[in-house]
Amino acid sequence: MAVPRARISKQRRDKRRSANWKLALPGVSKCPKCGEPVLSHRACKACGTYNGREVIKVNEEK
């Protein structure tokens, strides 16, 4: 039966585990129509387009 040679301290154990909690960055690209940053596979909130067509009506208040 496998037995650890020595007890691992909480500090050493937590140091090893600390590198795995980080989240990956979301896939952000720019909208081909208006150039705003937008999440992948989602409609642009600035101009309301997705895949080259308008899917959301956006009020232009500029």
N, C-alpha and C positions, 0 to 999 in steps of 0.2 A: 504494500500500500504506500502511495506517495505521501510524504510528509515534508512540509517546508523546513528548510534548514534553520531559519530564524524568523521571528515574528517581524512583519513589515509594519513600521509605524504608520499612524494615521496621516501624518504629514507627507510621508513618502508615497503612500497609496493615493492620496488626494492630488499630489503633484502629477502623478502618472495619468489620472483620470481627467485632469483639468483641460487637456488639449482637445477633447472630443466634444465639448458642449457648443462650440462656435457654429453659428448658422451660415449657410452659404448665401452669397448675394443673389437676389432675384434677377432673372433675365430681363434687363431693361434695354430697350432699343429705342430708336427715334422714329416718330411717325413720318411716313414718306410724304404726306400731304402738308403738314404744318411744321414738322421738325421738333415737336414737343417730345420729351421722354415718356415712354409708355411701356407698361408691362407686356410681355409677349402673350399672344393669343387673347388679347383683350381689346375692346374698342377704345379709341383715343377719347379722352374726356374733353380735350380742347376743341376738336373739330367734329367728333362723333363718327369718324369713319373706321371701318374694319375691312380688311381684304379688298381695298379699292372702292368700296361703296359706303354710302351713308346709312348707318344703322340707328343712330341716336340723333334726335333733333336738339341742337344746342343753341341757346339764345346768345346772340352776339351783342354784348353790352360793352363795347370799347369805344 
